[in-house]
Amino acid sequence: MTLDLTTILILCAAAALYALLSPPRLRGWLLLVGSVIAVYALQPRLRIPFSDFILPTATILLTVVCWWLTRPVQDKPEEHSVGATRRVAPTGTTYPFSEDLIALGIILALVMSVALTRYVEADSLLRITSRPPQPLPVLVGLGLVGGLTLILGLLRRSTRLPVLGGMILLIVTLFVVLKAEPVGTAVSRVWRENMGRDTSLATIADIAGWLGFSYIAFRLIHTLRDRQSGKLPALTLREYVTYVLFFPALTAGPIDRAERFQKDFRALPEMIGLAAPRIIEGSTRIAVGLFKKFVIADSLAVGLSLNATTAQQADSPAGLWLLVYGYALRLFFDFSGYSDIAIGIGILFGIRLPENFDRPYLKNDLASFWQSWHMTLSTWARFYVFTPLTRVLLSRPVKPPMPVIILLTQLATMVTIGLWHGVTLNFLIWGVWHGVGLFAHKQWSDRTRKWYMGLKDKPGQKRAWTLFAWFITFHYVALGWVWFALPEVGDSLRVFGGLIGIR
């Protein structure tokens, strides 16, 4: 299942019980358990046998492996204190090594418990997946992954092999498999063949339903890259796994940062269980999100927004423009509604997820739009695509001209965001559309800054220019959604033609 109304109600009830009954010292542990279970419970049922068990288990194991590889390499031997071994974090703080062992034991026990539900009735509440595989192969698989993880950790500490870079490459490869239809279909065909299933039915849908991998991949890359640069704080296994798999943000974001999440996580014991301000704030955000998503967005989705079917049914330019506007509004209320729900549930559990939308359609330039639309995604792309690529180009012995650097970095950033949604030509064009738009805005603003500053003494002209700039920005974004909404380039071109009366 996904974040439907029933699931949201269950999570709200769980939050109430969590706040009312959970002992302060156990709150972090309960979030760990809830996050691991949610990976299985929220995973949609897939057509290949065992896939809705294998893919969530792969998510959990990949997360544990990345934690092991991102642990800070100790310059000094471990310190010993009476009764426990303590590891020294780069910040000078310490935490008990035994806590990581306990967390690992809990995670493995939960995985095996889900595997053992193979032997309960299919309609039992304990069966949170379809029928899992035999427990023995699951146990053997866990052992093999554990052995490989230890080897990778030793290689990282004793050699110069780029283990962290290799893990980033593996995550990107998995991402491409899930997003590129020819590759995903080929993987599905091989998987079906090994399971004795009809390979002619193979489609990317067999594996593309891997729950939340798009968001999980970005969180994992964030921690791996920040460990490479020495910026990642020392995280316990409990903190790391809960950060990556935190269930309110699992399916639709926001994309949190580990250091921010860790701060809230460590403050959970001090949280007042039934504090009225927190409950009111969280409940209000959930209510707003429900209205946005299930009332406005879902209403617009019923024939009032652009898709392949409605694009063919529209018989006039006015009808197509209405569909374009409807799709733009539907996207906002859908994405921001889910973000509000996730943020509200997080607040109820004591974790304040970052804001993701800030009235983006009211901005009067494209840069401001991207600073307020899916902000955690655009921030991630700025940190891990735009900034590193800019540094590389600026550090070259023969630097390209600055306009070329700006164009290349903005194109790379926006194409990355586009392909994150799917490896298709339309998403690629959508990324180029916004990359070129950001470049054009940068060149215009650099050349008109003095003129614009002079408008502060001309309020009427400034208001008129602001309104005009908003009009241009909104329509540039809305027209860009045409590439985003439709599956084929030809469909998009026909819509652009229809908007100006060419059929």
C-alpha positions in Angstrom: 0.0 0.0 0.0 1.0 3.7 -0.3 0.0 6.8 1.5 -3.7 6.5 0.9 -6.3 7.8 3.4 -6.4 4.5 5.3 -2.6 4.5 5.7 -2.5 8.1 6.8 -5.1 7.4 9.4 -3.1 4.4 10.7 0.0 6.5 10.9 -1.8 9.3 12.8 -3.2 6.7 15.3 0.3 5.2 15.7 1.6 8.7 16.3 -0.9 9.3 19.1 0.0 6.0 20.8 3.7 6.7 20.3 3.3 10.1 22.0 1.1 8.8 24.8 2.7 5.5 25.7 6.3 5.4 24.5 9.0 5.7 27.2 11.3 8.6 26.3 14.4 6.4 26.1 12.7 4.0 23.6 11.3 6.6 21.2 14.3 6.4 18.8 14.2 2.6 18.9 10.5 2.6 18.1 11.0 4.8 15.1 13.7 2.5 13.9 11.3 -0.5 14.2 8.5 1.4 12.6 10.6 2.6 9.7 11.9 -0.9 8.9 8.4 -2.4 9.0 7.0 0.4 6.9 9.4 -0.4 4.1 7.6 -3.8 3.7 4.1 -2.6 4.6 4.0 0.4 2.2 5.6 -1.6 -0.7 3.0 -2.1 -3.4 2.4 -5.7 -4.5 4.3 -6.6 -7.6 3.7 -9.3 -10.3 7.0 -11.3 -9.9 6.9 -13.7 -7.0 8.7 -12.6 -3.8 9.6 -9.2 -5.4 7.6 -7.3 -2.8 9.8 -9.0 -0.1 13.1 -8.9 -2.0 13.0 -5.2 -3.0 12.2 -3.9 0.5 14.9 -6.2 2.0 17.4 -4.9 -0.6 16.5 -1.3 0.5 17.2 -2.2 4.1 20.5 -4.1 3.4 21.7 -1.3 1.0 21.1 1.2 3.8 23.0 -0.9 6.3 25.9 -1.4 3.9 26.1 2.4 3.2 26.1 3.1 7.0 29.0 0.7 7.4 31.0 2.4 4.6 30.2 5.9 5.8 31.4 5.3 9.4 34.4 7.6 10.1 37.7 6.0 9.8 39.3 6.1 13.2 42.8 7.7 13.5 43.2 6.4 17.0 42.4 2.9 18.4 39.1 2.4 20.1 38.9 3.6 23.7 37.8 1.2 26.4 35.6 2.1 29.3 34.3 -0.2 32.0 31.5 -2.4 30.6 31.4 -1.1 27.1 33.5 -0.2 24.1 33.0 3.4 22.9 33.8 4.8 19.5 35.0 8.3 19.2 33.2 10.5 16.7 34.9 13.3 14.8 33.1 15.9 16.8 34.6 14.5 20.0 31.3 13.0 21.2 31.2 9.3 21.9 28.5 6.6 21.6 28.4 3.0 22.7 29.5 0.5 20.1 27.0 -2.0 21.6 24.2 0.3 20.4 25.1 -0.5 16.8 25.1 -4.2 17.5 21.7 -4.0 19.1 20.3 -2.0 16.2 21.7 -4.5 13.7 20.2 -7.4 15.7 16.8 -5.7 15.7 17.0 -5.0 11.9 17.9 -8.6 11.1 15.3 -9.9 13.5 12.6 -7.8 11.7 13.7 -9.0 8.3 13.6 -12.7 9.4 10.2 -12.1 11.1 8.7 -10.8 7.9 10.2 -13.9 6.1 8.6 -16.2 8.7 5.1 -14.7 7.9 5.3 -17.2 4.9 3.8 -19.7 7.3 0.8 -17.6 8.5 -2.5 -17.3 6.7 -2.5 -15.0 3.7 -5.3 -12.8 5.1 -3.6 -12.5 8.5 -2.7 -9.1 9.8 0.8 -10.4 10.3 1.3 -10.9 6.6 2.5 -7.4 5.5 3.8 -8.7 2.1 2.6 -11.4 -0.3 4.1 -14.8 0.4 7.8 -14.4 1.3 10.5 -16.9 0.1 11.7 -19.7 2.3 13.5 -18.3 5.5 16.7 -20.4 4.9 17.6 -18.7 1.6 16.8 -15.3 3.2 19.2 -16.2 6.1 21.9 -17.3 3.6 21.5 -14.1 1.7 21.8 -12.0 4.8 25.0 -13.8 5.6 26.5 -13.3 2.2 25.6 -9.6 2.2 27.2 -9.3 5.7 30.4 -10.9 4.6 30.6 -8.7 1.5 30.0 -5.6 3.7 32.8 -6.5 6.0 35.1 -7.0 3.0 34.1 -3.6 1.6 34.7 -1.9 4.9 38.2 -3.4 5.2 39.0 -2.4 1.6 37.9 1.1 2.3 40.2 1.4 5.4 43.3 -0.5 4.1 43.5 0.4 0.4 43.1 3.3 -1.9 40.2 1.7 -3.8 37.3 4.2 -4.3 34.8 2.1 -2.4 32.5 5.0 -1.6 32.6 6.1 -5.3 31.9 2.6 -6.3 28.8 2.5 -4.1 27.6 5.8 -5.5 28.0 4.3 -9.0 26.0 1.2 -7.9 23.1 3.3 -6.6 23.1 5.4 -9.9 23.1 2.1 -11.9 20.1 0.8 -9.9 18.4 4.1 -10.5 18.9 3.9 -14.2 17.6 0.3 -14.3 14.4 1.5 -12.5 13.9 4.6 -14.7 15.0 3.5 -18.2 12.3 1.3 -19.8 14.5 -0.8 -22.1 17.0 -1.6 -19.3 14.2 -2.2 -16.7 12.3 -4.5 -19.1 15.4 -6.5 -19.8 16.0 -7.0 -16.0 12.4 -8.0 -15.5 12.7 -10.5 -18.3 15.8 -12.1 -16.7 14.1 -12.2 -13.3 11.0 -13.7 -14.7 13.0 -16.4 -16.5 14.8 -17.4 -13.3 11.4 -17.6 -11.5 9.9 -19.7 -14.3 7.4 -17.0 -15.4 6.3 -15.9 -18.8 9.1 -13.6 -20.1 6.8 -12.2 -22.8 4.9 -10.3 -20.0 8.1 -8.6 -18.8 7.8 -4.8 -18.4 9.6 -2.2 -16.4 6.5 -2.0 -14.2 7.6 -5.3 -12.6 10.5 -3.5 -10.8 9.7 0.2 -11.2 7.4 -0.1 -8.2 10.4 -0.4 -5.8 9.1 1.7 -3.0 10.7 5.1 -2.5 14.0 4.2 -4.2 14.2 7.6 -5.9 14.3 9.4 -2.5 16.3 6.7 -0.8 19.0 6.9 -3.5 19.4 10.6 -3.0 19.7 10.2 0.8 22.3 7.5 0.4 24.3 9.5 -2.2 24.2 12.5 0.2 25.7 10.5 3.0 28.3 8.8 0.8 29.4 12.0 -0.9 29.5 13.9 2.4 31.7 11.2 3.9 34.1 11.5 1.0 34.3 15.3 1.7 34.5 14.8 5.5 31.3 16.7 6.2 29.1 13.8 7.4 28.7 13.6 11.2 29.2 10.3 12.9 25.8 8.5 12.9 24.9 5.4 14.8 23.3 2.6 12.8 19.9 3.4 14.5 20.2 7.0 13.5 21.3 6.3 9.9 18.7 3.6 9.1 15.9 5.7 10.6 17.0 8.8 8.6 17.1 6.9 5.3 13.9 4.9 5.9 11.8 7.4 7.9 8.3 6.3 6.9 6.5 9.7 6.6 9.0 10.7 3.9 9.6 7.3 2.3 7.2 7.5 -0.6 7.2 11.2 -1.6 9.9 13.1 0.3 11.0 15.6 1.4 14.7 14.8 1.1 16.1 15.6 4.5 19.8 16.0 5.4 21.4 13.6 7.8 22.8 16.2 10.2 19.5 18.0 10.5 17.6 14.7 11.1 20.1 13.6 13.7 19.5 16.7 15.7 15.8 16.0 16.0 16.3 12.3 16.5 18.6 12.9 19.5 16.1 15.3 21.0 13.3 12.7 21.1 13.8 11.8 24.8 13.1 15.4 25.7 10.0 15.6 23.6 6.8 16.2 25.6 4.5 13.4 24.6 1.1 15.1 24.2 2.3 18.7 23.8 -0.7 20.6 22.5 1.2 23.0 20.2 3.0 20.1 18.4 -0.2 18.1 18.1 -2.1 21.1 16.7 0.6 22.0 14.3 1.1 18.5 13.0 -2.6 17.8 12.7 -3.2 21.1 10.9 -0.4 20.3 8.3 -2.0 16.9 7.7 -5.4 18.4 7.3 -4.1 21.0 4.8 -2.2 18.3 2.9 -5.3 16.0 2.7 -7.4 18.9 1.3 -4.7 19.7 -1.3 -4.1 16.2 -2.4 -7.5 14.4 -2.1 -9.8 17.2 -2.8 -8.1 19.7 -5.2 -5.5 17.6 -6.9 -7.6 14.5 -7.3 -10.5 16.6 -8.6 -8.3 18.3 -11.2 -7.0 14.8 -12.2 -10.5 13.8 -13.4 -10.5 15.3 -16.8 -9.3 18.8 -15.9 -5.5 18.4 -16.4 -3.3 17.6 -19.2 -2.5 13.9 -20.1 -2.3 11.9 -23.3 -6.1 11.2 -23.3 -7.3 14.7 -22.5 -4.8 16.2 -25.0 -6.5 14.3 -27.8 -10.0 15.1 -26.6 -9.4 18.9 -26.5 -10.9 20.5 -29.6 -9.8 24.1 -29.2 -6.8 26.2 -28.1 -8.8 27.4 -25.1 -9.5 23.8 -24.0 -5.8 23.0 -24.3 -4.8 26.0 -22.3 -7.3 25.1 -19.6 -5.7 21.6 -19.4 -2.2 23.1 -19.2 -3.3 25.3 -16.3 -5.1 22.5 -14.7 -2.0 20.2 -14.8 0.2 22.9 -13.3 -2.2 23.3 -10.4 -2.7 19.6 -10.0 1.1 19.0 -9.8 1.5 21.7 -7.1 -1.4 20.5 -5.0 -0.4 16.9 -5.4 3.3 17.3 -4.5 2.8 19.9 -1.9 -0.1 18.1 -0.4 2.0 14.9 0.1 4.8 17.1 1.5 2.4 18.7 4.0 1.1 15.2 5.1 4.7 13.9 5.5 5.8 17.0 7.5 2.7 16.8 9.7 3.1 13.1 10.5 6.8 13.8 11.2 5.9 16.6 13.6 3.6 14.2 15.5 6.5 11.8 15.9 8.9 14.5 16.9 10.9 14.9 13.7 10.5 18.1 11.8 11.1 17.4 8.1 12.2 20.4 5.9 9.8 22.5 4.0 9.4 21.6 0.4 7.2 24.3 -1.3 6.9 28.0 -0.7 4.3 29.5 -3.0 6.3 28.7 -6.2 3.7 29.9 -8.7 3.8 33.4 -7.2 7.5 34.0 -8.0 8.5 36.4 -10.7 11.7 34.7 -12.0 12.7 31.2 -12.7 15.5 31.1 -10.2 13.1 32.1 -7.4 10.7 29.4 -8.6 13.3 26.7 -8.2 14.2 28.0 -4.8 10.6 27.4 -3.7 9.5 24.4 -5.8 10.4 20.9 -4.4 13.1 22.8 -2.5 14.8 19.7 -1.0 15.3 18.2 -4.4 16.7 21.4 -6.0 18.9 21.9 -2.9 20.3 18.4 -3.3 21.0 19.0 -7.0 22.7 22.3 -6.2 25.0 20.6 -3.6 25.9 17.5 -5.5 25.7 18.5 -9.2 25.8 22.3 -9.7 28.5 23.2 -7.1 30.9 20.3 -7.8 30.7 20.7 -11.6 31.3 24.4 -11.2 34.4 23.8 -9.2 35.7 21.3 -11.7 35.2 23.7 -14.6 36.7 26.6 -12.7 39.8 24.5 -11.7 40.7 23.6 -15.2 44.0 25.0 -16.5 42.2 26.6 -19.4 38.9 27.8 -18.0 35.9 28.0 -20.3 34.2 31.4 -20.6 32.0 32.1 -17.6 28.8 32.1 -19.6 29.7 28.6 -20.9 30.3 27.4 -17.3 27.0 28.8 -16.2 25.1 27.2 -19.1 26.8 23.8 -18.7 26.2 23.7 -14.9 22.6 24.8 -15.1 21.9 22.3 -17.9 23.6 19.5 -16.0 21.6 20.3 -12.8 18.2 20.5 -14.4 18.8 17.5 -16.7 19.7 15.5 -13.5 16.4 16.6 -11.9 14.5 15.7 -15.1 16.0 12.3 -15.5 15.4 11.7 -11.8 11.7 11.5 -12.7 12.4 9.1 -15.5 15.0 8.3 -18.1 12.9 9.4 -21.1 13.4 11.9 -23.9 10.6 14.1 -22.7 12.1 14.4 -19.2 15.5 15.1 -20.8 13.9 17.9 -22.8 12.1 19.2 -19.7 15.5 19.4 -18.0 17.0 21.3 -20.9 14.0 23.6 -21.0 14.6 24.7 -17.4 18.4 24.8 -17.8 18.1 27.1 -20.8 15.5 29.2 -18.9 17.7 29.6 -15.9 20.7 30.5 -18.1 18.6 33.1 -19.9 17.3 34.6 -16.6 20.9 34.8 -15.3 22.1 36.6 -18.4 19.1 39.0 -18.4 19.4 39.8 -14.6 23.2 40.5 -14.9 22.6 42.9 -17.7 19.6 44.7 -16.3 20.5 44.9 -12.6 21.3 48.6 -12.6 18.0 49.4 -14.5 16.0 47.2 -12.1 17.5 48.9 -9.0 16.4 52.2 -10.5 12.8 51.1 -10.4 12.7 51.5 -6.6 12.0 55.2 -7.2 9.3 54.3 -9.7 6.7 52.2 -7.8 4.2 52.1 -10.6 6.7 50.9 -13.1 8.1 48.4 -10.6 4.7 46.9 -10.0 4.0 46.6 -13.7 7.3 45.0 -14.3 6.8 42.6 -11.4 3.4 41.6 -12.8 4.9 41.1 -16.2 7.8 39.1 -14.9 5.4 36.8 -12.9 3.3 36.3 -16.0 6.3 35.2 -18.1 7.7 33.0 -15.4 4.4 31.2 -14.6 3.7 30.5 -18.3 7.3 29.3 -18.9 6.9 26.9 -16.1 3.4 25.8 -17.1 4.4 25.2 -20.7 7.4 23.3 -19.5 5.0 20.9 -17.8 3.8 19.8 -21.3 7.0 17.9 -21.7 6.5 16.5 -18.1 2.9 15.4 -18.6 3.1 13.5 -21.8 5.0 10.3 -22.7 6.1 11.1 -26.2 7.8 14.1 -27.9 5.3 14.0 -30.7 2.4 14.3 -28.2 4.1 17.4 -26.7 4.7 19.0 -30.0 1.1 18.5 -31.0 0.0 20.2 -27.8 2.3 23.2 -28.4 0.8 23.5 -31.9 -2.7 23.2 -30.6 -2.1 26.0 -28.1 -1.6 28.4 -30.9 -4.3 26.9 -33.1 -2.2 24.5 -35.2 -3.6 20.9 -35.3 
